[in-house]
């Protein structure tokens, strides 16, 4: 997993670089010092979305994100927790 789709307050410039930090619910882990490039932007129902490609993150953060996604796929993390993580990511 090398990126994320994030809800953002206003559109991000395409190909700009952003720094992210967010909580991973269910893992009690704060992912920070994540750098990403904006690779897509769109509006959906009045909400701005940015497709982000991670360009730099630590090994532990990478492992925790992969574990979080696997837990979501297996249903171990609920939809409400996933939305909370997405909102936190968007706020950075």
SEFIZA-3560 file (N, C-alpha, C; in Angstrom, 3 decimals):
REM SEFIZA-3560
<numar><xx>0.854</xx><yy>-1.165</yy><zz>0.000</zz><atom>N</atom></numar>
<numar><xx>0.000</xx><yy>0.000</yy><zz>0.000</zz><atom>CA</atom></numar>
<numar><xx>0.894</xx><yy>1.219</yy><zz>0.000</zz><atom>C</atom></numar>
<numar><xx>0.812</xx><yy>1.965</yy><zz>-1.059</zz><atom>N</atom></numar>
<numar><xx>1.763</xx><yy>3.060</yy><zz>-1.240</zz><atom>CA</atom></numar>
<numar><xx>1.081</xx><yy>4.410</yy><zz>-1.373</zz><atom>C</atom></numar>
<numar><xx>-0.130</xx><yy>4.516</yy><zz>-0.843</zz><atom>N</atom></numar>
<numar><xx>-0.813</xx><yy>5.790</yy><zz>-0.943</zz><atom>CA</atom></numar>
<numar><xx>-2.169</xx><yy>5.752</yy><zz>-0.278</zz><atom>C</atom></numar>
<numar><xx>-2.908</xx><yy>6.842</yy><zz>-0.469</zz><atom>N</atom></numar>
<numar><xx>-4.216</xx><yy>6.956</yy><zz>0.157</zz><atom>CA</atom></numar>
<numar><xx>-5.068</xx><yy>7.947</yy><zz>-0.617</zz><atom>C</atom></numar>
<numar><xx>-6.362</xx><yy>7.823</yy><zz>-0.456</zz><atom>N</atom></numar>
<numar><xx>-7.306</xx><yy>8.810</yy><zz>-0.955</zz><atom>CA</atom></numar>
<numar><xx>-7.770</xx><yy>9.588</yy><zz>0.266</zz><atom>C</atom></numar>
<numar><xx>-7.523</xx><yy>10.883</yy><zz>0.288</zz><atom>N</atom></numar>
<numar><xx>-7.816</xx><yy>11.692</yy><zz>1.471</zz><atom>CA</atom></numar>
<numar><xx>-8.851</xx><yy>12.762</yy><zz>1.165</zz><atom>C</atom></numar>
<numar><xx>-9.766</xx><yy>12.952</yy><zz>2.104</zz><atom>N</atom></numar>
<numar><xx>-10.707</xx><yy>14.054</yy><zz>2.034</zz><atom>CA</atom></numar>
<numar><xx>-9.974</xx><yy>15.288</yy><zz>2.545</zz><atom>C</atom></numar>
<numar><xx>-9.998</xx><yy>16.367</yy><zz>1.770</zz><atom>N</atom></numar>
<numar><xx>-9.284</xx><yy>17.586</yy><zz>2.140</zz><atom>CA</atom></numar>
<numar><xx>-10.230</xx><yy>18.779</yy><zz>2.130</zz><atom>C</atom></numar>
<numar><xx>-9.857</xx><yy>19.820</yy><zz>2.863</zz><atom>N</atom></numar>
<numar><xx>-10.706</xx><yy>21.001</yy><zz>2.997</zz><atom>CA</atom></numar>
<numar><xx>-10.818</xx><yy>21.753</yy><zz>1.675</zz><atom>C</atom></numar>
<numar><xx>-9.718</xx><yy>21.893</yy><zz>0.966</zz><atom>N</atom></numar>
<numar><xx>-9.711</xx><yy>22.572</yy><zz>-0.327</zz><atom>CA</atom></numar>
<numar><xx>-8.830</xx><yy>21.769</yy><zz>-1.282</zz><atom>C</atom></numar>
<numar><xx>-9.042</xx><yy>21.946</yy><zz>-2.579</zz><atom>N</atom></numar>
<numar><xx>-8.258</xx><yy>21.157</yy><zz>-3.538</zz><atom>CA</atom></numar>
<numar><xx>-6.757</xx><yy>21.391</yy><zz>-3.376</zz><atom>C</atom></numar>
<numar><xx>-6.010</xx><yy>20.311</yy><zz>-3.504</zz><atom>N</atom></numar>
<numar><xx>-4.550</xx><yy>20.397</yy><zz>-3.449</zz><atom>CA</atom></numar>
<numar><xx>-4.014</xx><yy>20.542</yy><zz>-4.865</zz><atom>C</atom></numar>
<numar><xx>-2.956</xx><yy>21.309</yy><zz>-5.050</zz><atom>N</atom></numar>
<numar><xx>-2.362</xx><yy>21.413</yy><zz>-6.385</zz><atom>CA</atom></numar>
<numar><xx>-1.815</xx><yy>20.053</yy><zz>-6.839</zz><atom>C</atom></numar>
<numar><xx>-2.137</xx><yy>19.691</yy><zz>-8.057</zz><atom>N</atom></numar>
<numar><xx>-1.667</xx><yy>18.425</yy><zz>-8.619</zz><atom>CA</atom></numar>
<numar><xx>-0.140</xx><yy>18.389</yy><zz>-8.609</zz><atom>C</atom></numar>
<numar><xx>0.414</xx><yy>17.280</yy><zz>-8.189</zz><atom>N</atom></numar>
<numar><xx>1.851</xx><yy>17.002</yy><zz>-8.103</zz><atom>CA</atom></numar>
<numar><xx>2.556</xx><yy>17.769</yy><zz>-6.988</zz><atom>C</atom></numar>
<numar><xx>1.801</xx><yy>18.414</yy><zz>-6.117</zz><atom>N</atom></numar>
<numar><xx>2.434</xx><yy>19.076</yy><zz>-4.975</zz><atom>CA</atom></numar>
<numar><xx>2.841</xx><yy>18.022</yy><zz>-3.950</zz><atom>C</atom></numar>
<numar><xx>3.726</xx><yy>18.406</yy><zz>-3.054</zz><atom>N</atom></numar>
<numar><xx>4.200</xx><yy>17.522</yy><zz>-2.001</zz><atom>CA</atom></numar>
<numar><xx>3.515</xx><yy>17.916</yy><zz>-0.695</zz><atom>C</atom></numar>
<numar><xx>3.080</xx><yy>16.935</yy><zz>0.072</zz><atom>N</atom></numar>
<numar><xx>2.430</xx><yy>17.193</yy><zz>1.352</zz><atom>CA</atom></numar>
<numar><xx>3.068</xx><yy>16.309</yy><zz>2.426</zz><atom>C</atom></numar>
<numar><xx>2.942</xx><yy>16.753</yy><zz>3.657</zz><atom>N</atom></numar>
<numar><xx>3.419</xx><yy>15.980</yy><zz>4.801</zz><atom>CA</atom></numar>
<numar><xx>2.194</xx><yy>15.569</yy><zz>5.606</zz><atom>C</atom></numar>
<numar><xx>2.107</xx><yy>14.290</yy><zz>5.951</zz><atom>N</atom></numar>
<numar><xx>0.934</xx><yy>13.752</yy><zz>6.636</zz><atom>CA</atom></numar>
<numar><xx>1.281</xx><yy>13.216</yy><zz>8.016</zz><atom>C</atom></numar>
<numar><xx>0.269</xx><yy>13.201</yy><zz>8.858</zz><atom>N</atom></numar>
<numar><xx>0.322</xx><yy>12.523</yy><zz>10.145</zz><atom>CA</atom></numar>
<numar><xx>-1.105</xx><yy>12.132</yy><zz>10.484</zz><atom>C</atom></numar>
<numar><xx>-1.315</xx><yy>10.911</yy><zz>10.956</zz><atom>N</atom></numar>
<numar><xx>-2.656</xx><yy>10.464</yy><zz>11.313</zz><atom>CA</atom></numar>
<numar><xx>-2.593</xx><yy>9.267</yy><zz>12.246</zz><atom>C</atom></numar>
<numar><xx>-3.676</xx><yy>9.073</yy><zz>12.975</zz><atom>N</atom></numar>
<numar><xx>-3.814</xx><yy>7.942</yy><zz>13.883</zz><atom>CA</atom></numar>
<numar><xx>-4.299</xx><yy>6.722</yy><zz>13.109</zz><atom>C</atom></numar>
<numar><xx>-3.849</xx><yy>5.551</yy><zz>13.510</zz><atom>N</atom></numar>
<numar><xx>-4.363</xx><yy>4.306</yy><zz>12.955</zz><atom>CA</atom></numar>
<numar><xx>-5.207</xx><yy>3.642</yy><zz>14.044</zz><atom>C</atom></numar>
<numar><xx>-6.542</xx><yy>3.832</yy><zz>13.970</zz><atom>N</atom></numar>
<numar><xx>-7.408</xx><yy>3.272</yy><zz>15.006</zz><atom>CA</atom></numar>
<numar><xx>-7.295</xx><yy>1.755</yy><zz>15.069</zz><atom>C</atom></numar>
<numar><xx>-7.392</xx><yy>1.232</yy><zz>16.265</zz><atom>N</atom></numar>
<numar><xx>-7.294</xx><yy>-0.206</yy><zz>16.457</zz><atom>CA</atom></numar>
<numar><xx>-5.864</xx><yy>-0.684</yy><zz>16.653</zz><atom>C</atom></numar>
<numar><xx>-4.902</xx><yy>0.166</yy><zz>16.311</zz><atom>N</atom></numar>
<numar><xx>-3.494</xx><yy>-0.196</yy><zz>16.473</zz><atom>CA</atom></numar>
<numar><xx>-2.802</xx><yy>0.677</yy><zz>17.514</zz><atom>C</atom></numar>
<numar><xx>-3.489</xx><yy>1.727</yy><zz>17.972</zz><atom>N</atom></numar>
<numar><xx>-2.905</xx><yy>2.657</yy><zz>18.930</zz><atom>CA</atom></numar>
<numar><xx>-1.542</xx><yy>3.143</yy><zz>18.425</zz><atom>C</atom></numar>
<numar><xx>-1.532</xx><yy>3.612</yy><zz>17.173</zz><atom>N</atom></numar>
<numar><xx>-0.287</xx><yy>4.036</yy><zz>16.530</zz><atom>CA</atom></numar>
<numar><xx>-0.522</xx><yy>5.338</yy><zz>15.786</zz><atom>C</atom></numar>
<numar><xx>0.361</xx><yy>6.293</yy><zz>15.975</zz><atom>N</atom></numar>
<numar><xx>0.303</xx><yy>7.546</yy><zz>15.227</zz><atom>CA</atom></numar>
<numar><xx>1.328</xx><yy>7.476</yy><zz>14.106</zz><atom>C</atom></numar>
<numar><xx>0.843</xx><yy>7.505</yy><zz>12.893</zz><atom>N</atom></numar>
<numar><xx>1.705</xx><yy>7.521</yy><zz>11.719</zz><atom>CA</atom></numar>
<numar><xx>2.059</xx><yy>8.979</yy><zz>11.432</zz><atom>C</atom></numar>
<numar><xx>3.326</xx><yy>9.302</yy><zz>11.466</zz><atom>N</atom></numar>
<numar><xx>3.726</xx><yy>10.670</yy><zz>11.177</zz><atom>CA</atom></numar>
<numar><xx>4.988</xx><yy>10.670</yy><zz>10.323</zz><atom>C</atom></numar>
<numar><xx>5.391</xx><yy>11.864</yy><zz>9.941</zz><atom>N</atom></numar>
<numar><xx>6.553</xx><yy>12.002</yy><zz>9.060</zz><atom>CA</atom></numar>
<numar><xx>6.359</xx><yy>11.224</yy><zz>7.754</zz><atom>C</atom></numar>
<numar><xx>5.136</xx><yy>11.288</yy><zz>7.230</zz><atom>N</atom></numar>
<numar><xx>4.830</xx><yy>10.663</yy><zz>5.947</zz><atom>CA</atom></numar>
<numar><xx>4.800</xx><yy>11.763</yy><zz>4.891</zz><atom>C</atom></numar>
<numar><xx>5.551</xx><yy>11.587</yy><zz>3.849</zz><atom>N</atom></numar>
<numar><xx>5.563</xx><yy>12.540</yy><zz>2.747</zz><atom>CA</atom></numar>
<numar><xx>4.867</xx><yy>11.886</yy><zz>1.559</zz><atom>C</atom></numar>
<numar><xx>4.088</xx><yy>12.703</yy><zz>0.843</zz><atom>N</atom></numar>
<numar><xx>3.317</xx><yy>12.169</yy><zz>-0.283</zz><atom>CA</atom></numar>
<numar><xx>3.225</xx><yy>13.205</yy><zz>-1.396</zz><atom>C</atom></numar>
<numar><xx>2.971</xx><yy>12.705</yy><zz>-2.599</zz><atom>N</atom></numar>
<numar><xx>2.761</xx><yy>13.549</yy><zz>-3.782</zz><atom>CA</atom></numar>
<numar><xx>1.291</xx><yy>13.436</yy><zz>-4.172</zz><atom>C</atom></numar>
<numar><xx>0.691</xx><yy>14.560</yy><zz>-4.503</zz><atom>N</atom></numar>
<numar><xx>-0.701</xx><yy>14.581</yy><zz>-4.956</zz><atom>CA</atom></numar>
<numar><xx>-0.718</xx><yy>14.125</yy><zz>-6.411</zz><atom>C</atom></numar>
<numar><xx>-1.350</xx><yy>12.983</yy><zz>-6.672</zz><atom>N</atom></numar>
<numar><xx>-1.357</xx><yy>12.427</yy><zz>-8.026</zz><atom>CA</atom></numar>
<numar><xx>-2.723</xx><yy>12.516</yy><zz>-8.696</zz><atom>C</atom></numar>
<numar><xx>-3.747</xx><yy>12.865</yy><zz>-7.922</zz><atom>N</atom></numar>
<numar><xx>-5.062</xx><yy>13.100</yy><zz>-8.517</zz><atom>CA</atom></numar>
<numar><xx>-5.872</xx><yy>13.987</yy><zz>-7.588</zz><atom>C</atom></numar>
<numar><xx>-6.750</xx><yy>14.759</yy><zz>-8.174</zz><atom>N</atom></numar>
<numar><xx>-7.667</xx><yy>15.608</yy><zz>-7.411</zz><atom>CA</atom></numar>
<numar><xx>-9.038</xx><yy>15.511</yy><zz>-8.054</zz><atom>C</atom></numar>
<numar><xx>-10.069</xx><yy>15.525</yy><zz>-7.195</zz><atom>N</atom></numar>
<numar><xx>-11.431</xx><yy>15.511</yy><zz>-7.729</zz><atom>CA</atom></numar>
<numar><xx>-12.395</xx><yy>15.986</yy><zz>-6.663</zz><atom>C</atom></numar>
<numar><xx>-13.577</xx><yy>16.351</yy><zz>-7.120</zz><atom>N</atom></numar>
<numar><xx>-14.640</xx><yy>16.740</yy><zz>-6.214</zz><atom>CA</atom></numar>
<numar><xx>-15.750</xx><yy>15.719</yy><zz>-6.354</zz><atom>C</atom></numar>
<numar><xx>-16.284</xx><yy>15.320</yy><zz>-5.215</zz><atom>N</atom></numar>
<numar><xx>-17.353</xx><yy>14.318</yy><zz>-5.220</zz><atom>CA</atom></numar>
<numar><xx>-18.392</xx><yy>14.742</yy><zz>-4.190</zz><atom>C</atom></numar>
<numar><xx>-19.558</xx><yy>15.134</yy><zz>-4.661</zz><atom>N</atom></numar>
<numar><xx>-20.625</xx><yy>15.540</yy><zz>-3.756</zz><atom>CA</atom></numar>
<numar><xx>-20.252</xx><yy>16.710</yy><zz>-2.865</zz><atom>C</atom></numar>
<numar><xx>-19.514</xx><yy>17.674</yy><zz>-3.402</zz><atom>N</atom></numar>
<numar><xx>-19.109</xx><yy>18.836</yy><zz>-2.625</zz><atom>CA</atom></numar>
<numar><xx>-17.900</xx><yy>18.604</yy><zz>-1.739</zz><atom>C</atom></numar>
<numar><xx>-17.327</xx><yy>17.422</yy><zz>-1.793</zz><atom>N</atom></numar>
<numar><xx>-16.148</xx><yy>17.078</yy><zz>-0.997</zz><atom>CA</atom></numar>
<numar><xx>-14.933</xx><yy>17.016</yy><zz>-1.909</zz><atom>C</atom></numar>
<numar><xx>-13.833</xx><yy>17.581</yy><zz>-1.455</zz><atom>N</atom></numar>
<numar><xx>-12.586</xx><yy>17.532</yy><zz>-2.223</zz><atom>CA</atom></numar>
<numar><xx>-11.790</xx><yy>16.298</yy><zz>-1.804</zz><atom>C</atom></numar>
<numar><xx>-11.318</xx><yy>15.561</yy><zz>-2.796</zz><atom>N</atom></numar>
<numar><xx>-10.534</xx><yy>14.350</yy><zz>-2.560</zz><atom>CA</atom></numar>
<numar><xx>-9.178</xx><yy>14.490</yy><zz>-3.245</zz><atom>C</atom></numar>
<numar><xx>-8.151</xx><yy>13.999</yy><zz>-2.574</zz><atom>N</atom></numar>
<numar><xx>-6.819</xx><yy>14.002</yy><zz>-3.154</zz><atom>CA</atom></numar>
<numar><xx>-6.237</xx><yy>12.602</yy><zz>-3.122</zz><atom>C</atom></numar>
<numar><xx>-5.806</xx><yy>12.138</yy><zz>-4.284</zz><atom>N</atom></numar>
<numar><xx>-5.104</xx><yy>10.863</yy><zz>-4.365</zz><atom>CA</atom></numar>
<numar><xx>-3.641</xx><yy>11.112</yy><zz>-4.048</zz><atom>C</atom></numar>
<numar><xx>-3.146</xx><yy>10.449</yy><zz>-3.015</zz><atom>N</atom></numar>
<numar><xx>-1.789</xx><yy>10.697</yy><zz>-2.537</zz><atom>CA</atom></numar>
<numar><xx>-0.926</xx><yy>9.455</yy><zz>-2.710</zz><atom>C</atom></numar>
<numar><xx>0.266</xx><yy>9.651</yy><zz>-3.227</zz><atom>N</atom></numar>
<numar><xx>1.244</xx><yy>8.568</yy><zz>-3.364</zz><atom>CA</atom></numar>
<numar><xx>2.353</xx><yy>8.825</yy><zz>-2.358</zz><atom>C</atom></numar>
<numar><xx>2.533</xx><yy>7.877</yy><zz>-1.438</zz><atom>N</atom></numar>
<numar><xx>3.576</xx><yy>8.046</yy><zz>-0.428</zz><atom>CA</atom></numar>
<numar><xx>4.938</xx><yy>8.059</yy><zz>-1.108</zz><atom>C</atom></numar>
<numar><xx>5.760</xx><yy>9.034</yy><zz>-0.744</zz><atom>N</atom></numar>
<numar><xx>7.104</xx><yy>9.126</yy><zz>-1.313</zz><atom>CA</atom></numar>
<numar><xx>8.182</xx><yy>8.831</yy><zz>-0.276</zz><atom>C</atom></numar>
<numar><xx>7.841</xx><yy>8.985</yy><zz>1.012</zz><atom>N</atom></numar>
<numar><xx>8.808</xx><yy>8.709</yy><zz>2.063</zz><atom>CA</atom></numar>
<numar><xx>8.070</xx><yy>8.445</yy><zz>3.367</zz><atom>C</atom></numar>
<numar><xx>8.384</xx><yy>7.298</yy><zz>3.992</zz><atom>N</atom></numar>
<numar><xx>7.856</xx><yy>6.969</yy><zz>5.306</zz><atom>CA</atom></numar>
<numar><xx>8.753</xx><yy>5.917</yy><zz>5.923</zz><atom>C</atom></numar>
<numar><xx>8.758</xx><yy>5.891</yy><zz>7.243</zz><atom>N</atom></numar>
<numar><xx>9.618</xx><yy>4.957</yy><zz>7.957</zz><atom>CA</atom></numar>
<numar><xx>9.138</xx><yy>3.519</yy><zz>7.822</zz><atom>C</atom></numar>
<numar><xx>10.039</xx><yy>2.586</yy><zz>8.085</zz><atom>N</atom></numar>
<numar><xx>9.725</xx><yy>1.158</yy><zz>7.961</zz><atom>CA</atom></numar>
<numar><xx>8.613</xx><yy>0.740</yy><zz>8.919</zz><atom>C</atom></numar>
<numar><xx>8.659</xx><yy>1.218</yy><zz>10.158</zz><atom>N</atom></numar>
<numar><xx>7.616</xx><yy>0.850</yy><zz>11.129</zz><atom>CA</atom></numar>
<numar><xx>6.261</xx><yy>1.398</yy><zz>10.696</zz><atom>C</atom></numar>
<numar><xx>6.233</xx><yy>2.640</yy><zz>10.234</zz><atom>N</atom></numar>
<numar><xx>4.983</xx><yy>3.241</yy><zz>9.763</zz><atom>CA</atom></numar>
<numar><xx>4.435</xx><yy>2.462</yy><zz>8.584</zz><atom>C</atom></numar>
<numar><xx>5.281</xx><yy>2.090</yy><zz>7.648</zz><atom>N</atom></numar>
<numar><xx>4.864</xx><yy>1.309</yy><zz>6.494</zz><atom>CA</atom></numar>
<numar><xx>4.238</xx><yy>-0.012</yy><zz>6.939</zz><atom>C</atom></numar>
<numar><xx>4.879</xx><yy>-0.696</yy><zz>7.873</zz><atom>N</atom></numar>
<numar><xx>4.357</xx><yy>-1.973</yy><zz>8.379</zz><atom>CA</atom></numar>
<numar><xx>3.009</xx><yy>-1.791</yy><zz>9.057</zz><atom>C</atom></numar>
<numar><xx>2.872</xx><yy>-0.737</yy><zz>9.848</zz><atom>N</atom></numar>
<numar><xx>1.609</xx><yy>-0.486</yy><zz>10.560</zz><atom>CA</atom></numar>
<numar><xx>0.480</xx><yy>-0.145</yy><zz>9.588</zz><atom>C</atom></numar>
<numar><xx>0.791</xx><yy>0.621</yy><zz>8.551</zz><atom>N</atom></numar>
<numar><xx>-0.234</xx><yy>0.943</yy><zz>7.548</zz><atom>CA</atom></numar>
<numar><xx>-0.685</xx><yy>-0.329</yy><zz>6.841</zz><atom>C</atom></numar>
<numar><xx>0.254</xx><yy>-1.194</yy><zz>6.473</zz><atom>N</atom></numar>
<numar><xx>-0.110</xx><yy>-2.455</yy><zz>5.821</zz><atom>CA</atom></numar>
<numar><xx>-0.971</xx><yy>-3.311</yy><zz>6.740</zz><atom>C</atom></numar>
<numar><xx>-0.626</xx><yy>-3.374</yy><zz>8.018</zz><atom>N</atom></numar>
<numar><xx>-1.416</xx><yy>-4.131</yy><zz>8.989</zz><atom>CA</atom></numar>
<numar><xx>-2.812</xx><yy>-3.529</yy><zz>9.121</zz><atom>C</atom></numar>
<numar><xx>-2.901</xx><yy>-2.201</yy><zz>9.195</zz><atom>N</atom></numar>
<numar><xx>-4.186</xx><yy>-1.522</yy><zz>9.308</zz><atom>CA</atom></numar>
<numar><xx>-5.090</xx><yy>-1.862</yy><zz>8.120</zz><atom>C</atom></numar>
<numar><xx>-4.539</xx><yy>-1.789</yy><zz>6.909</zz><atom>N</atom></numar>
<numar><xx>-5.336</xx><yy>-2.095</yy><zz>5.710</zz><atom>CA</atom></numar>
<numar><xx>-5.802</xx><yy>-3.548</yy><zz>5.741</zz><atom>C</atom></numar>
<numar><xx>-4.939</xx><yy>-4.467</yy><zz>6.111</zz><atom>N</atom></numar>
<numar><xx>-5.318</xx><yy>-5.882</yy><zz>6.199</zz><atom>CA</atom></numar>
<numar><xx>-6.438</xx><yy>-6.083</yy><zz>7.223</zz><atom>C</atom></numar>
<numar><xx>-6.341</xx><yy>-5.384</yy><zz>8.356</zz><atom>N</atom></numar>
<numar><xx>-7.382</xx><yy>-5.486</yy><zz>9.374</zz><atom>CA</atom></numar>
<numar><xx>-8.713</xx><yy>-4.934</yy><zz>8.853</zz><atom>C</atom></numar>
<numar><xx>-8.657</xx><yy>-3.863</yy><zz>8.073</zz><atom>N</atom></numar>
<numar><xx>-9.876</xx><yy>-3.304</yy><zz>7.471</zz><atom>CA</atom></numar>
<numar><xx>-10.498</xx><yy>-4.304</yy><zz>6.500</zz><atom>C</atom></numar>
<numar><xx>-9.675</xx><yy>-4.909</yy><zz>5.654</zz><atom>N</atom></numar>
<numar><xx>-10.159</xx><yy>-5.881</yy><zz>4.663</zz><atom>CA</atom></numar>
<numar><xx>-10.816</xx><yy>-7.064</yy><zz>5.358</zz><atom>C</atom></numar>
<numar><xx>-10.241</xx><yy>-7.490</yy><zz>6.475</zz><atom>N</atom></numar>
<numar><xx>-10.768</xx><yy>-8.645</yy><zz>7.201</zz><atom>CA</atom></numar>
<numar><xx>-11.933</xx><yy>-8.284</yy><zz>8.125</zz><atom>C</atom></numar>
<numar><xx>-12.290</xx><yy>-7.009</yy><zz>8.178</zz><atom>N</atom></numar>
<numar><xx>-13.417</xx><yy>-6.591</yy><zz>8.996</zz><atom>CA</atom></numar>
<numar><xx>-13.097</xx><yy>-6.408</yy><zz>10.464</zz><atom>C</atom></numar>
<numar><xx>-11.825</xx><yy>-6.383</yy><zz>10.811</zz><atom>N</atom></numar>
<numar><xx>-11.432</xx><yy>-6.222</yy><zz>12.206</zz><atom>CA</atom></numar>
<numar><xx>-11.473</xx><yy>-4.767</yy><zz>12.654</zz><atom>C</atom></numar>
<numar><xx>-11.502</xx><yy>-3.858</yy><zz>11.695</zz><atom>N</atom></numar>
<numar><xx>-11.611</xx><yy>-2.432</yy><zz>11.977</zz><atom>CA</atom></numar>
<numar><xx>-12.906</xx><yy>-1.971</yy><zz>11.325</zz><atom>C</atom></numar>
<numar><xx>-13.757</xx><yy>-1.308</yy><zz>12.099</zz><atom>N</atom></numar>
<numar><xx>-15.058</xx><yy>-0.878</yy><zz>11.604</zz><atom>CA</atom></numar>
<numar><xx>-14.977</xx><yy>0.327</yy><zz>10.688</zz><atom>C</atom></numar>
<numar><xx>-16.068</xx><yy>0.571</yy><zz>9.959</zz><atom>N</atom></numar>
<numar><xx>-16.137</xx><yy>1.680</yy><zz>9.015</zz><atom>CA</atom></numar>
<numar><xx>-15.978</xx><yy>3.022</yy><zz>9.721</zz><atom>C</atom></numar>
<numar><xx>-16.558</xx><yy>3.171</yy><zz>10.901</zz><atom>N</atom></numar>
<numar><xx>-16.447</xx><yy>4.430</yy><zz>11.635</zz><atom>CA</atom></numar>
<numar><xx>-14.991</xx><yy>4.726</yy><zz>11.981</zz><atom>C</atom></numar>
<numar><xx>-14.235</xx><yy>3.705</yy><zz>12.385</zz><atom>N</atom></numar>
<numar><xx>-12.821</xx><yy>3.899</yy><zz>12.705</zz><atom>CA</atom></numar>
<numar><xx>-12.024</xx><yy>4.256</yy><zz>11.456</zz><atom>C</atom></numar>
<numar><xx>-12.364</xx><yy>3.635</yy><zz>10.333</zz><atom>N</atom></numar>
<numar><xx>-11.668</xx><yy>3.915</yy><zz>9.078</zz><atom>CA</atom></numar>
<numar><xx>-11.909</xx><yy>5.353</yy><zz>8.646</zz><atom>C</atom></numar>
<numar><xx>-13.146</xx><yy>5.832</yy><zz>8.772</zz><atom>N</atom></numar>
<numar><xx>-13.448</xx><yy>7.219</yy><zz>8.412</zz><atom>CA</atom></numar>
<numar><xx>-12.706</xx><yy>8.183</yy><zz>9.306</zz><atom>C</atom></numar>
<numar><xx>-12.577</xx><yy>7.846</yy><zz>10.591</zz><atom>N</atom></numar>
<numar><xx>-11.831</xx><yy>8.694</yy><zz>11.517</zz><atom>CA</atom></numar>
<numar><xx>-10.379</xx><yy>8.818</yy><zz>11.063</zz><atom>C</atom></numar>
<numar><xx>-9.781</xx><yy>7.730</yy><zz>10.643</zz><atom>N</atom></numar>
<numar><xx>-8.397</xx><yy>7.752</yy><zz>10.157</zz><atom>CA</atom></numar>
<numar><xx>-8.286</xx><yy>8.604</yy><zz>8.900</zz><atom>C</atom></numar>
<numar><xx>-9.274</xx><yy>8.488</yy><zz>8.004</zz><atom>N</atom></numar>
<numar><xx>-9.251</xx><yy>9.269</yy><zz>6.752</zz><atom>CA</atom></numar>
<numar><xx>-9.359</xx><yy>10.758</yy><zz>7.046</zz><atom>C</atom></numar>
<numar><xx>-10.215</xx><yy>11.122</yy><zz>7.978</zz><atom>N</atom></numar>
<numar><xx>-10.367</xx><yy>12.533</yy><zz>8.327</zz><atom>CA</atom></numar>
<numar><xx>-9.099</xx><yy>13.062</yy><zz>8.965</zz><atom>C</atom></numar>
<numar><xx>-8.507</xx><yy>12.288</yy><zz>9.845</zz><atom>N</atom></numar>
<numar><xx>-7.262</xx><yy>12.702</yy><zz>10.494</zz><atom>CA</atom></numar>
<numar><xx>-6.153</xx><yy>12.880</yy><zz>9.465</zz><atom>C</atom></numar>
<numar><xx>-6.111</xx><yy>11.996</yy><zz>8.479</zz><atom>N</atom></numar>
<numar><xx>-5.086</xx><yy>12.090</yy><zz>7.434</zz><atom>CA</atom></numar>
<numar><xx>-5.272</xx><yy>13.368</yy><zz>6.636</zz><atom>C</atom></numar>
<numar><xx>-6.517</xx><yy>13.692</yy><zz>6.353</zz><atom>N</atom></numar>
<numar><xx>-6.790</xx><yy>14.886</yy><zz>5.576</zz><atom>CA</atom></numar>
<numar><xx>-6.389</xx><yy>16.155</yy><zz>6.322</zz><atom>C</atom></numar>
<numar><xx>-6.522</xx><yy>16.121</yy><zz>7.633</zz><atom>N</atom></numar>
<numar><xx>-6.157</xx><yy>17.292</yy><zz>8.432</zz><atom>CA</atom></numar>
<numar><xx>-4.661</xx><yy>17.401</yy><zz>8.637</zz><atom>C</atom></numar>
<numar><xx>-3.961</xx><yy>16.224</yy><zz>8.532</zz><atom>N</atom></numar>
<numar><xx>-2.513</xx><yy>16.183</yy><zz>8.607</zz><atom>CA</atom></numar>
<numar><xx>-2.020</xx><yy>16.747</yy><zz>9.873</zz><atom>C</atom></numar>
//
